[in-house]
Amino acid sequence: MSFRYQVHFTRDLFAPGNTLLRDVAAEPDKGPKKMLLIVDRGVYRHHPRVLVQAEEYARRHRDAVTLAARPVVVEGGETAKNDPTWIEIVHKAVEKAGLCRHSYVAAVGGGAVIDMAGFAAATAHRGIRLIRIPTTVLAQADAAIGVKNGVNAFGKKNFIGTFAPPWAVLNDFNFLSTLSSRDWIAGVAEAVKVALVKDADFFGFIERHAGPLSQRDSCAMRHVIYRCAALHLEHIAGGGDPFELGCSRPLDFGHWSAHKLEQLTGYRLNHGEAVAIGIALDTIYAYREGLLPEKDFNRILDVLRNLGFSLYVPELDASVLGGLQEFREHLGGRLTIMLLSGIGKPMEVHKVDEKGVLKCIEWLKNREDKNATFIEQKSRMPQIQGVKGEAVVKLRRVFDNAVDGI
Amino acid sequence: MSFRYQVHFTRDLFAPGNTLLRDVAAEPDKGPKKMLLIVDRGVYRHHPRVLVQAEEYARRHRDAVTLAARPVVVEGGETAKNDPTWIEIVHKAVEKAGLCRHSYVAAVGGGAVIDMAGFAAATAHRGIRLIRIPTTVLAQADAAIGVKNGVNAFGKKNFIGTFAPPWAVLNDFNFLSTLSSRDWIAGVAEAVKVALVKDADFFGFIERHAGPLSQRDSCAMRHVIYRCAALHLEHIAGGGDPFELGCSRPLDFGHWSAHKLEQLTGYRLNHGEAVAIGIALDTIYAYREGLLPEKDFNRILDVLRNLGFSLYVPELDASVLGGLQEFREHLGGRLTIMLLSGIGKPMEVHKVDEKGVLKCIEWLKNREDKNATFIEQKSRMPQIQGVKGEAVVKLRRVFDNAVDGI
């Protein structure tokens, strides 16, 4: 069995003349396809016209797609994944709207809403087609690209979920303009991660544009999202284990502590912020263990700081070590942690020296004050304006056409 | 991607010397594998030693398998699928026992418990290996063989579920001895169904042995289960659409009304009893529409009656027509109903004449009294004792070896 899904980049997805959504949903000779929209409350707050626009869009393209019910607005952020009521609300809406396996659930929102709505769609009638419309940097670059969904339970991230390839992923860059500064930069942590395990050149790009990225340079950000999404897709298509039957999960570099930190901070840290700390922790550990050269160690920590990430929180203490066991249990089999022997050079280890990790935490704690000063200095530095290069030009062409698959 | 799972037939699965379970679970060089047993309350009631036996079994084979927690006893029958608390209980047990994706959930029970526990296993950590140990005729012959799981919601059968191939299916014939007469015969309805759409010879076997089957001839029953399971497996492996992406589901012959009838009777009818009525209804309909010859029509209704099925309940009225729409919604796309143009000769139709169906219901209602007499007469007829033939001999060899794959 193989599977196939489309990933598109666009702007103004619900503009009447943008045919992307209708083209993705329409089936020849099948009449209008039923669709149920699930919308993140955060998106609705910042784009209050989105529901009306979507309804107008469906009216305009009523030969191809029909909204089977009024859009359902759900809580955004981890609340969507922590409270099982939201799954029930989506299931109920699917049932009431009379959706079938050939209908669509379209989830518009951040990674958490897409994960939750995706789980609800995957389990209603044993799987309704899911169109993901991610609206944050993190979701567009990472969370919405893959074949997974999930919700949290028993204080554990993604304890409940399935593997279910989406029907399509539609990235609308316009949604990014209203993100908070925290949400804007948080997603870049996943880009740093994928660059570190997959693509040293891409790491160089992020390194050179850390300033602009932290200053909301949207052109640099579009390139980061595009490249990050492409690397994720390549991994899924070429990695050989999309449904994670083995023990290895290279894209979860930095995540064993990140998932635990999110939970320990009661989700005060968002996923990207936790991943930045997780990357820092495993970077320091690899350096201390003599696996990673000092130069690379410095470059990685510098990039994280220059992007504006804080690399320490008071909850970062011995309790985070519980994340190792939870990580192993979630994936199964032998403990397999990805570390780095260089930028773009991942390596697997099956044993982690817990005392060594505690020393790394101590080091991060001691550096905390210095980091604050460091970030302040950086923000006074002149910024590199604009981004050039082939990839960005290619991306522009994509926007002109409004539609493109990766 | 392909998938593979084993189906075995045995007796006394938890007998210390029966190595089937350990062989299925063990992995070379991986040490003892964690297993969590979920046991149907009905099984526990009739086999109160089963929990102790399982624990002794695990102690005896502790180099290969270890019970990660005490077995969890859950409610049997549709209650297991109607009350979402049971899923939560299984999830919680998985979490507490620290199972990982390479561990096992082993579900011992009827089709409902296996469906529910299978859903819980498929969604914990995005999928823990599931070993199905079905204990009823229906579950061994049909429900536990396939790649589906599910629970009921909003009054709809299997509204929530996933497609998830099991790790293995272990059929222990000994469990059948304590079934009630209703549960004993109910499962044969699914065998009649699969014979009608797949195998006219097998239908002939059931026809010839309807008396012995209804009189608890276990040798005839073992052949029915074995052949029914084999036909289901062949369909899944060779049918081309194991995950039902299309609109057609030939093995759901007779099921559009059966699922609705179960719900309309508040699950007073069990699944097999409802399927028997569903088969009768679609058989009469096909005959009335001129699709099915009278001779076949008579043979099918005779078999159902000779097995002891009642083919009418007061809830069988116009409300059952709602099942057509629910059936279409569940599968998706165009309405596709399987009818027969002969025994072993299925044909798809995409339109059902609702008035015609109501006439068939009327006909079944009018025949109700006569049927009662008919069954009474049959039960006074001399019974054919014993079963001979190559297939049964082959099956006996299987039992001698305790283990065999299909």
Interface residues (C-beta under 8 A of the other chain):
Chain A: M1 S2 F3 K30 H91 K92 E95 G98 L99 C100 R101 H102 S103 F119 A122 T123 A124 H125 R126 G127 K148 G150 A153 F154 K156 N158 F159 I160 G161 T162 F163 P242 F243 E244 L245 C247 Q325 R328 E329 H330 L331 G332 G333
Chain B: M1 S2 F3 K30 H91 K92 E95 G98 L99 C100 R101 H102 S103 F119 A122 T123 A124 H125 R126 G127 K148 G150 A153 F154 K156 N158 F159 I160 G161 T162 F163 P242 F243 E244 L245 C247 Q325 R328 E329 H330 L331 G332 G333
